[in-house]
Amino acid sequence: MLGLTAHPVTVECHIGSSLPGTTIVGLPQSAVREARDRVKSALENSGFEVSNLDLVINLAPGDLHKAGTGLDLPIALSILIATHNMSLSGLEDTEFIGELSLFGHLRKVPGILSSVLACQRAGRRLVIPTANSAEGGLVPESNVTTARDLREVVESLTGSHTLPAPPAPAAKVKTLTDRNPILGQEAAKRALTIAAAGGHHLLMVGPPGTGKTLLARRICDLLPPLEGDRLIEVAAIYSAIGQDRDDYTLPPFRDPHHSASPVALIGGGSTPVPGEASLAHHGVLFLDELPHFKPAALNLLREPIETGKAVIARANYKVNFPCRFQLIAAMNPCPAGRRCTETACRCTPGDVKRYQSRISGPLLDRIDLHVSVPELPPGMLTNPGSGRDTFPGSREIVIECRQRQLHRQRDLNAALAGKHLEKEQRQADVDEGFLKKAIDRYRLSARSFHKTWRIARTIADLEQSRIIRMEHVMEALSYRALDWENGV
Ligand SMILES: [Zn+2]
């Protein structure tokens, strides 16, 4: 596997006439070289005698690095065929993958979903470990069967056993997960609903303990469930790191710590592994304490935000991982955090400016909505007696709103550009004199101005309004608060 792409490998076995031993050639990395010992034990413990032989195993193509343990099963089968003169049927159109235990059991391997997809496209059958069933059953119209151990695979090839197909994933009942109630913060909830509806990136600014993290998590209850290609794309990324997902239809939510390295965030490593940005694909990447992230890591995020792809180039490979995530970021208004209250901040304007400037302008520029999450009266946040946990949006509203956008322009409002955006501006019922004043007064850049229109379009969509009206633009302008303060 390279990135998320599975490549076919052909395993050949030759019985030589030299001293007993096994040699594996064809750029095997350490886990593959160790297959030698695992496979021999697995074969013998499954009742096949293979000792005292000189075996040469070749893995083709020879210029492709082979990593991981998934080649155990095909290596075992190739040895069996060479040494036992077995007449095995159905090998020609079947691929095999799986790690063997010393006793011949098949163990789970990462990246199965990429293999399933590759075999489906190539029209080939695939045998995988039973432990990988959850991923194996995700792809419709694929010809996948599962086996528990080496014996089962051999019996299926001699015709005495039929391997079962993995079960299709159980349809999950969509219920809102048990969330902690969030009281108050109506402005932030409204902004979250708009962000979810239009696919906009959001920055929450507020002191610690005001519920920013709880609010960010709530957006997962608003996003439409994953299905079809989107579900498979996300599952393939998690499969690559060997992780099952409890619910494959749930949009992922990732909240890396601010000490995360650029590789952890974007992906990389000696064999390419997806980073947090890709693990958040079609879901939410939540960056709490945004100014504390390493500037180098944040800078690397700019490109993926724009393109939806994390391109990782190293000396021996170049791969790209998809990462079309929605960014939700949070930060304190000043560097002192808990030591300051909103009304009594003792930081100097210089401190505050230095702190805020840790987030580069270009990254800030890519965040559509800014919303303030103010301090609440003591006890208000969690005390059920002090208010109601109301949320202005719901998954149904967001899904309907997104459908309206996709129907109109085949994209979410966050990506609205060019002639679609111009058309919206032409049709809008907005006082031009007011707009000019707003641009002058708040010194809005062209980019910021366009963002305002995109947000206004989403607000109009939430109200099922065909055209953008004055009140939509006014509300949208209120979400560009950081532009006013910084004169961006
Ligand atoms: Zn302060």
Boltz pocket constraint, residues with backbone or C-beta under 6 A from the ligand:
constraints:
  - pocket:
      binder: B
      contacts: [[A, 334], [A, 335], [A, 336], [A, 337], [A, 340], [A, 341], [A, 344], [A, 345], [A, 346], [A, 347]]
      max_distance: 6.0
